[in-house]
Amino acid sequence: MKKNRYLLCLLICALLLYYAFPKLSIFAEGIEGIFARVWLAFAFIVISGNLTALFYFPKTAKTDNRMLHGQPAGTKARSYQD
């Protein structure tokens, strides 16, 4: 389920880059150039974070065997009372 969210975020970021890149002037002087560079840096951070999360997403969820058998996680399998 989370993989879908990462893919959606990547697609939205790609769409934003596709729309904004022609309008950004990276080599401009002053505040316009600073804004363009910072915006692209943040877009790069978003893309790299989502790609990292997507590639290092665990393949299978680890489950506790005790929870599968209806036993709470804090109790032992056998208890011997004197």
C-alpha positions, -999 to +999 in steps of 0.1 A: +000+000+000+028+024+008+045+016-025+015+032-043+019+063-022+056+066-031+048+061-068+021+087-066+044+112-050+071+106-077+045+111-105+033+143-089+068+156-085+076+147-121+045+165-132+055+196-112+090+195-127+075+191-162+053+222-157+078+244-138+112+237-154+106+258-185+095+287-164+124+286-140+155+307-148+184+290-131+210+315-144+191+346-134+205+372-111+190+380-077+160+365-059+146+349-091+177+327-096+180+318-059+143+308-059+148+286-090+179+269-076+163+263-042+131+250-058+150+225-079+171+214-049+139+207-029+125+188-059+157+167-061+153+160-023+117+149-028+126+126-057+156+110-040+137+104-008+108+088-026+131+067-048+150+056-017+119+046+001+106+028-029+138+008-035+144-001+001+108-010+009+107-044+027+095-071+004+074-090+030+061-078+063+076-097+093+048-111+115+051-124+150+042-161+151+026-157+185+001-133+172-009-158+145-019-184+171-040-160+191-015-156+219-006-121+231+030-110+225+039-106+262+030-141+274+050-173+272+039-203+253+039-225+285+036-214+320+042-238+349+027-226+381+036-243+415 
